[in-house]
Amino acid sequence: MKIKTETVVRTACLALALVNQVLTALGKSPLDFGENEVNELVSSAVVIVTAAAAWWKNNSFTSAALIADERLEQLRGKNI
C-alpha cells in the first residue's frame, strides 16, 4: 500500500509547525520575519485564495448563462 502524497505533505507541515512552536516557546526565533513581511504574506495569501475561488466558481453574467444555470438547477432537482 502506497502512502498518498497529500498525507506526506500534511505530516511535514505539521512537523514544521510543531518544531516552530517548540522553538518559539524556548525563546528562539526560527522564522525571523518582520512585521512588513508578515503583512505582505497575509495580503498575498488573501489575494491568491480570493482569485482562486473567483476563478473556480461558475460566474454567469450573460442572460443566456443565467438561464442555463436555472435549467441546470431544475435538472438537478429532478435527479437526472
C-alpha distances in whole Angstrom, upper triangle without the diagonal:
4,7,9,13,15,13,14,17,18,18,20,22,23,23,26,27,28,29,31,33,33,35,37,38,39,41,40,39,36,36,40,40,44,45,45,42,40,42,41,38,38,40,38,35,37,38,35,33,37,37,33,34,37,35,33,35,37,41,43,47,49,50,48,45,46,47,44,42,44,44,40,40,43,40,37,40,40,36,37
4,6,9,12,11,11,14,16,15,17,20,20,21,23,25,25,26,29,30,31,33,35,36,37,39,37,36,33,33,36,37,40,41,42,38,37,39,38,34,35,37,34,32,34,35,31,30,34,33,30,31,34,33,30,33,35,38,41,44,46,48,47,43,44,46,42,41,43,43,39,39,42,39,37,39,40,36,37
4,7,9,7,7,11,12,11,13,16,16,17,19,21,22,23,25,27,27,29,31,32,33,35,34,33,29,29,33,34,37,38,38,35,33,36,35,31,31,34,31,29,31,32,29,28,31,31,28,29,32,31,28,31,33,37,40,43,45,47,46,42,43,45,42,39,42,42,38,38,41,39,36,38,39,36,37
4,5,5,7,9,10,11,13,15,16,17,19,20,21,23,25,26,27,29,31,32,34,35,33,32,29,28,32,32,35,36,36,33,31,33,32,28,29,31,28,25,28,29,25,24,27,27,24,25,28,27,24,27,30,33,36,39,41,43,42,38,39,41,38,36,38,39,35,35,38,36,33,35,37,33,34
4,5,5,6,9,10,11,12,14,15,17,18,20,21,23,24,26,27,29,30,32,33,31,29,26,25,29,29,32,33,33,29,28,30,29,25,26,28,25,23,25,26,23,22,25,25,22,23,27,25,23,26,29,32,35,38,40,43,41,38,39,41,38,36,39,39,35,35,38,37,34,36,38,35,35
4,5,5,6,9,10,11,12,14,15,16,18,20,21,22,24,26,27,28,30,32,30,28,25,24,27,27,30,31,31,28,26,28,27,23,23,25,23,20,22,24,20,19,22,23,19,21,24,23,21,23,27,29,33,36,38,40,39,36,36,39,36,33,36,37,33,33,36,35,32,34,36,33,33
4,5,5,6,9,10,11,12,14,15,16,18,20,21,23,24,26,27,29,30,29,28,25,24,28,28,31,32,32,29,27,29,29,25,25,27,26,22,25,26,23,22,25,26,23,24,27,26,24,26,30,32,36,39,41,43,43,39,39,41,39,36,39,39,36,35,38,37,34,36,38,34,35
4,6,5,6,9,10,10,12,14,15,16,18,20,21,22,24,26,27,29,27,26,22,22,26,26,30,31,31,28,26,29,28,24,25,27,25,22,25,27,24,23,26,27,24,25,29,28,26,29,32,34,38,41,43,46,45,41,42,44,41,39,41,42,38,38,42,40,37,39,41,38,39
4,5,5,6,9,10,11,12,14,15,16,18,20,21,22,24,26,27,25,23,20,19,23,23,26,27,28,24,23,25,24,20,21,24,21,19,21,23,20,19,23,23,21,22,26,25,23,26,29,32,35,38,41,43,42,39,40,42,39,37,40,41,37,37,40,39,36,38,40,37,38
4,5,5,6,9,10,11,12,14,15,16,18,20,21,22,24,26,24,23,20,19,23,23,26,27,27,24,22,24,24,20,20,23,21,18,21,23,20,19,22,23,21,22,25,25,23,26,29,31,35,38,41,43,42,39,39,41,39,36,39,40,36,36,39,38,35,37,39,36,37
4,5,5,6,9,10,10,12,14,15,16,18,20,21,23,24,23,22,19,19,23,24,27,28,29,26,24,26,26,22,23,26,24,21,24,26,23,22,26,27,24,25,29,29,27,29,33,35,39,42,44,47,46,42,43,45,43,40,42,43,40,39,43,41,38,40,42,39,40
4,5,5,6,9,10,11,12,14,15,17,18,20,21,23,21,19,16,16,20,21,24,26,27,23,22,25,24,20,21,24,23,20,23,25,22,22,26,26,24,26,29,29,27,30,34,36,39,42,45,47,47,43,44,46,44,41,44,45,41,41,44,43,40,42,45,42,43
4,5,5,6,9,10,10,12,14,15,16,18,20,21,19,18,15,14,18,18,22,22,23,20,18,21,21,17,18,21,20,17,20,22,19,19,22,24,22,23,26,26,25,28,31,33,37,39,43,45,45,41,41,44,42,39,42,43,40,39,43,42,39,41,43,41,42
4,5,5,6,9,10,10,12,14,15,16,18,20,19,18,15,15,19,20,23,23,25,22,20,23,23,19,19,23,22,19,21,24,22,21,24,26,24,25,28,29,27,30,33,35,39,41,45,47,47,43,43,46,44,41,43,44,41,40,44,43,40,41,44,41,43
4,5,5,6,8,10,11,12,14,15,17,19,17,16,14,14,18,20,23,24,26,23,21,24,24,21,21,25,24,21,24,27,25,24,28,29,27,28,32,32,30,33,37,38,42,45,48,50,50,46,46,49,47,44,47,48,44,44,47,46,43,45,47,44,46
4,5,5,6,9,10,11,12,14,15,17,14,13,10,11,15,16,19,21,22,19,18,21,21,18,19,22,21,19,22,24,23,22,26,27,26,27,30,31,30,32,36,38,41,44,47,49,49,46,46,49,47,44,46,48,45,44,48,47,44,46,48,46,47
4,6,5,6,9,10,10,12,14,15,14,13,11,11,14,15,18,19,21,18,16,19,20,17,17,21,20,18,20,23,22,21,24,26,25,26,29,30,29,31,35,36,40,42,46,48,48,45,45,48,46,43,45,47,44,43,46,46,43,44,47,45,46
4,5,5,6,9,10,11,12,14,13,13,12,13,16,18,21,22,24,21,19,22,24,20,20,24,24,22,24,27,25,25,28,30,28,29,33,33,32,34,38,40,43,46,49,51,52,48,48,51,49,46,48,50,46,45,49,48,45,46,49,46,48
4,5,5,6,9,10,11,13,11,11,9,11,14,16,20,21,24,21,19,23,24,21,21,25,25,23,25,28,27,26,30,31,30,31,35,35,34,37,40,42,46,48,51,54,54,50,50,53,51,48,51,52,49,48,52,51,48,49,52,49,51
4,6,5,6,9,10,11,9,8,6,8,11,13,16,18,20,17,16,19,20,18,18,22,22,20,23,26,25,24,28,29,28,30,33,34,33,35,39,40,44,46,49,52,52,49,49,52,50,47,50,51,48,47,51,51,47,49,52,49,51
4,5,5,6,9,10,10,10,9,10,13,15,17,18,21,19,17,20,22,19,19,23,23,21,24,27,26,25,28,30,30,30,34,35,34,36,40,41,45,47,50,52,53,49,49,52,51,47,50,52,48,47,51,51,47,49,52,49,51
4,5,5,6,9,9,10,10,12,15,17,20,21,24,22,20,23,25,22,23,27,27,25,27,30,29,29,32,34,33,34,37,38,37,39,43,44,48,50,54,56,57,53,53,56,54,51,53,55,52,51,54,54,50,52,54,52,54
4,5,5,6,5,7,7,10,12,15,17,19,22,20,19,22,24,21,22,26,26,25,27,30,29,29,32,34,33,35,38,39,38,40,44,45,49,51,54,57,57,54,54,57,55,52,54,56,53,52,56,56,52,54,57,54,56
4,5,5,5,6,7,9,11,13,15,16,19,18,16,20,22,20,20,24,24,23,25,28,28,28,31,33,32,33,36,37,37,39,43,44,47,49,53,55,56,52,52,55,54,51,53,55,52,51,55,55,51,53,56,54,55
4,5,7,9,11,13,14,16,18,19,23,21,19,23,25,23,23,26,27,26,28,31,31,30,33,35,35,36,39,40,39,41,45,46,50,51,55,57,58,54,54,57,56,53,55,57,54,52,56,56,53,54,57,55,57
4,6,9,11,13,15,17,19,21,24,23,21,25,27,25,25,29,30,28,31,34,33,33,36,38,38,38,41,43,42,44,48,49,53,54,58,60,61,57,57,60,59,56,58,60,57,56,59,59,56,57,60,58,60
4,7,9,12,12,15,16,18,21,20,19,22,25,23,24,27,28,27,29,32,32,32,35,37,37,38,41,42,42,44,48,48,52,54,57,60,61,57,57,60,59,56,58,60,57,56,60,60,56,58,61,59,60
4,6,9,9,13,15,17,20,19,18,21,23,21,23,26,26,26,28,31,30,31,34,35,35,37,39,40,40,43,46,47,51,52,56,59,59,56,56,59,58,55,57,59,56,55,59,59,56,57,60,58,59
4,6,6,9,11,14,16,15,14,18,19,18,19,22,23,22,25,27,27,28,31,32,32,34,36,37,37,40,43,44,48,49,53,55,56,53,53,56,55,52,54,56,54,53,56,56,53,55,58,56,57
4,6,9,12,15,17,15,14,18,19,17,19,22,22,21,24,26,26,26,29,31,30,32,35,35,36,38,42,43,46,48,51,54,55,51,51,55,53,50,53,55,52,51,55,55,52,53,56,54,55
4,6,10,12,14,11,11,15,15,13,15,18,18,18,21,23,22,23,26,27,27,29,32,32,33,35,39,39,43,44,48,51,51,48,48,52,50,47,50,52,49,49,52,52,49,51,54,52,53
4,7,10,12,10,10,14,14,13,16,18,19,19,22,23,23,25,27,28,29,31,33,34,34,37,40,41,44,45,49,52,53,49,50,53,52,49,52,54,51,51,54,54,52,53,56,54,56
4,7,8,6,7,10,11,10,12,15,15,16,18,20,20,22,24,25,26,28,30,31,32,34,38,38,41,42,46,49,50,46,47,50,49,46,49,51,49,48,52,52,49,51,54,53,54
4,5,5,6,9,10,11,13,14,16,17,19,20,21,23,25,26,27,29,30,32,33,35,38,38,42,42,46,49,50,47,47,50,50,47,50,52,50,49,53,53,51,52,56,54,55
4,6,5,6,9,10,11,12,14,15,17,18,20,21,23,24,26,27,29,30,32,33,36,36,39,40,44,47,48,45,45,48,48,45,47,50,48,47,51,51,49,50,54,52,54
4,5,5,6,9,10,10,12,14,15,16,18,20,21,22,24,26,27,28,30,32,35,34,38,38,42,45,46,43,43,47,46,43,46,49,47,46,50,50,48,50,53,52,53
4,5,5,6,9,10,10,12,14,15,16,18,20,21,22,24,26,27,28,30,34,33,37,37,41,44,45,42,42,46,45,42,45,47,45,45,49,49,46,48,52,50,51
4,5,5,6,8,10,10,12,14,15,16,18,20,21,22,24,26,27,29,32,32,35,36,40,43,44,41,41,44,43,41,43,46,43,43,46,47,44,46,49,48,49
4,5,5,6,8,10,11,12,14,15,17,18,20,21,22,24,26,27,30,30,33,34,37,40,42,39,38,42,42,39,41,44,42,41,45,46,43,45,48,47,48
4,6,5,6,8,10,11,12,14,15,16,18,20,21,22,24,26,29,28,32,32,36,39,40,37,37,41,40,38,40,43,41,40,44,45,42,44,48,46,47
4,5,5,6,9,10,10,12,14,15,16,18,20,21,22,24,28,28,31,32,36,39,40,36,37,40,39,36,39,42,39,39,43,43,40,42,45,44,45
4,5,5,6,9,10,11,12,14,15,16,18,20,21,23,26,26,29,30,34,37,38,35,35,38,37,34,37,40,37,36,40,41,38,40,43,42,43
4,5,5,6,9,10,11,12,14,15,16,18,20,21,25,24,27,28,32,34,36,33,33,36,36,33,36,38,36,36,39,40,38,40,43,42,43
4,5,5,6,9,10,10,12,14,15,16,18,20,23,23,26,27,31,34,35,31,32,35,34,32,35,37,35,35,39,39,37,39,42,41,41
4,5,5,6,8,10,11,12,14,15,16,18,22,22,26,27,30,33,34,31,31,34,33,30,33,36,33,33,36,37,34,36,39,38,39
4,6,5,6,8,10,11,12,14,15,17,20,20,23,24,28,31,32,28,28,32,31,28,31,33,31,31,34,35,33,34,38,37,38
4,6,5,6,8,10,10,12,14,16,19,18,21,22,26,29,30,27,27,30,30,27,30,32,30,30,34,35,32,34,38,37,37
4,6,5,6,9,10,10,12,14,17,18,21,23,26,29,29,26,27,30,29,26,30,32,29,29,33,33,31,33,36,35,35
4,5,5,6,9,10,10,12,16,16,20,22,25,28,28,25,25,28,27,24,27,30,27,27,30,31,28,30,33,32,33
4,5,5,6,9,10,11,14,14,17,19,22,25,26,22,22,26,25,22,25,28,25,25,29,30,27,29,33,32,32
4,5,5,6,8,10,13,13,16,17,21,24,24,21,22,25,24,22,25,27,25,25,29,29,28,30,33,32,32
4,5,5,6,9,12,13,16,18,21,24,24,21,22,25,23,21,24,26,23,24,27,27,25,28,31,29,30
4,5,5,6,10,11,14,17,20,22,23,19,19,22,21,18,21,23,21,21,25,25,23,25,28,27,27
4,6,6,8,8,11,13,17,19,20,16,17,20,19,17,20,22,20,20,24,25,23,25,28,27,28
4,6,8,8,12,14,17,20,19,16,17,20,19,17,20,22,20,21,24,24,23,25,28,27,27
4,7,9,12,15,18,20,20,16,17,20,18,16,19,20,18,18,22,22,20,23,25,24,24
4,6,9,12,15,17,17,13,14,17,15,12,16,17,15,15,19,19,17,20,23,22,22
4,6,10,12,14,13,10,10,13,11,9,13,14,12,13,17,17,16,18,21,20,20
4,6,9,12,12,9,9,13,12,10,13,15,14,15,18,19,18,20,23,23,23
4,6,8,9,5,6,9,9,8,11,13,13,14,16,18,18,20,22,23,22
4,7,8,7,7,10,11,11,13,15,16,17,19,21,21,23,25,26,25
4,5,5,6,9,10,11,13,14,15,17,19,20,21,23,25,26,25
4,5,5,6,9,10,11,12,14,15,17,18,20,21,23,25,24
4,5,5,6,9,10,11,12,14,15,17,18,20,21,23,21
4,5,5,6,9,10,10,12,14,15,16,18,20,21,20
4,5,5,6,9,10,11,13,14,15,17,19,20,20
4,5,5,6,9,10,11,12,14,15,17,19,18
4,5,5,6,9,10,10,12,14,16,17,15
4,5,5,6,9,10,11,12,14,15,15
4,5,5,6,9,10,11,13,15,14
4,5,5,6,9,10,11,13,12
4,5,5,6,9,10,11,10
4,5,5,6,9,10,11
4,5,5,7,9,9
4,5,5,7,6
4,5,5,6
4,5,8
4,6
4
